[in-house]
């Protein structure tokens, strides 16, 4: 249940953010690099694996040790920040028109989103055990 709750949270919340903030920002900076036909297989694979990694590295190990909800949120933030800062700075280092605005918006968004996801997954996990 925890995995499904994380996946649903990601799909709903990120879908809104992509539509209203991320796509307009990326269109402004890198319009020629955007895929006009979204690769849904890649998007689905990313979402499935991202939630799985949160479950395996953030939720399950810490729940076993009885770590507090606050610590789960902190670990979620660190995971989201690390994952997205890696992606963003790598993109900036190899793509000509990658911008600090894109790095900042996307990294802050995914840090925040991962905190929300981690919090939801933790609460659902605790509810069902």
C-alpha positions as CSV (number, residue, x, y, z in Angstrom):
1,X,0.0,0.0,0.0
2,X,2.9,2.3,0.8
3,X,4.3,1.9,-2.7
4,X,0.9,2.5,-4.4
5,X,0.3,5.6,-2.2
6,X,3.7,7.0,-3.2
7,X,3.1,6.4,-6.9
8,X,-0.4,8.0,-6.8
9,X,1.0,11.0,-4.9
10,X,3.8,11.4,-7.5
11,X,1.5,11.1,-10.5
12,X,-1.1,13.6,-9.3
13,X,1.2,16.2,-7.7
14,X,4.0,16.1,-10.3
15,X,1.5,16.1,-13.2
16,X,0.2,19.5,-12.0
17,X,3.7,20.8,-11.6
18,X,4.9,19.6,-14.9
19,X,1.9,21.1,-16.8
20,X,2.0,24.5,-15.1
21,X,5.7,25.2,-14.2
22,X,8.2,22.7,-15.5
23,X,7.1,22.6,-19.2
24,X,6.8,26.4,-19.5
25,X,10.2,26.9,-17.9
26,X,11.9,24.2,-20.1
27,X,10.1,25.6,-23.2
28,X,11.6,29.0,-22.4
29,X,15.2,27.7,-22.1
30,X,15.5,24.5,-24.3
31,X,12.5,24.4,-26.7
32,X,14.3,22.5,-29.4
33,X,15.4,19.8,-26.9
34,X,11.9,18.9,-25.7
35,X,10.4,15.7,-27.1
36,X,7.2,16.6,-28.9
37,X,5.9,13.0,-28.5
38,X,6.3,12.2,-24.8
39,X,8.1,8.9,-24.2
40,X,5.6,7.4,-21.7
41,X,7.6,4.2,-21.3
42,X,10.6,6.2,-20.0
43,X,8.3,8.4,-17.8
44,X,6.5,5.3,-16.3
45,X,9.8,3.5,-15.7
46,X,11.3,6.5,-13.9
47,X,8.2,6.9,-11.7
48,X,8.1,3.2,-10.8
49,X,11.8,3.1,-9.9
50,X,11.9,6.4,-8.0
51,X,9.1,5.3,-5.7
52,X,10.7,1.9,-5.3
53,X,14.0,3.5,-4.2
54,X,12.2,5.8,-1.8
55,X,10.5,2.7,-0.3
56,X,13.7,0.7,-0.1
57,X,16.2,3.4,1.0
58,X,14.1,5.9,3.0
59,X,10.9,4.2,4.4
60,X,11.6,0.5,5.1
61,X,15.0,0.7,6.8
62,X,14.0,3.6,9.0
63,X,10.6,2.2,10.0
64,X,12.4,-1.0,11.2
65,X,14.5,1.1,13.6
66,X,11.5,3.2,14.8
67,X,12.9,6.4,13.5
68,X,10.6,9.5,13.9
69,X,8.3,10.9,11.2
70,X,10.5,14.1,11.2
71,X,13.6,12.0,10.4
72,X,11.7,10.3,7.6
73,X,10.9,13.7,6.1
74,X,14.5,14.8,6.5
75,X,15.8,11.7,4.8
76,X,13.2,12.1,2.0
77,X,14.4,15.7,1.4
78,X,18.1,14.6,1.3
79,X,17.2,11.8,-1.1
80,X,15.2,14.1,-3.4
81,X,17.8,16.8,-3.3
82,X,20.7,14.4,-4.0
83,X,18.9,12.7,-6.9
84,X,17.8,15.8,-8.6
85,X,21.0,17.9,-8.0
86,X,22.9,15.0,-9.6
87,X,20.5,15.1,-12.6
88,X,20.4,18.9,-12.9
89,X,24.1,19.6,-12.6
90,X,25.0,16.8,-15.0
91,X,22.5,18.2,-17.5
92,X,23.9,21.7,-17.0
93,X,27.5,20.4,-17.6
94,X,26.6,18.7,-20.9
95,X,23.8,20.8,-22.4
96,X,24.4,24.2,-23.8
97,X,21.2,26.0,-22.8
98,X,20.6,24.4,-19.4
99,X,20.0,27.3,-17.0
100,X,20.4,27.9,-13.3
101,X,16.7,28.7,-13.2
102,X,15.9,25.1,-14.4
103,X,18.4,23.7,-11.9
104,X,16.8,25.7,-9.0
105,X,13.2,25.1,-9.9
106,X,13.5,21.4,-10.6
107,X,15.8,20.6,-7.6
108,X,13.7,22.5,-5.1
109,X,10.5,20.9,-6.6
110,X,11.8,17.4,-6.4
111,X,13.2,17.9,-2.9
112,X,9.8,19.2,-1.8
113,X,7.9,16.5,-3.7
114,X,10.0,13.7,-2.3
115,X,9.3,15.0,1.2
116,X,5.5,14.8,0.4
117,X,5.9,11.3,-1.1
118,X,8.0,10.1,1.8
119,X,5.5,11.5,4.3
120,X,2.6,9.8,2.6
121,X,4.3,6.5,2.2
122,X,5.5,6.5,5.8
123,X,2.0,7.2,7.1
124,X,0.4,4.6,4.9
125,X,3.0,2.0,5.9
126,X,2.5,2.7,9.6
127,X,-1.3,2.6,9.2
128,X,-1.2,-0.9,7.7
129,X,1.4,-2.5,9.9
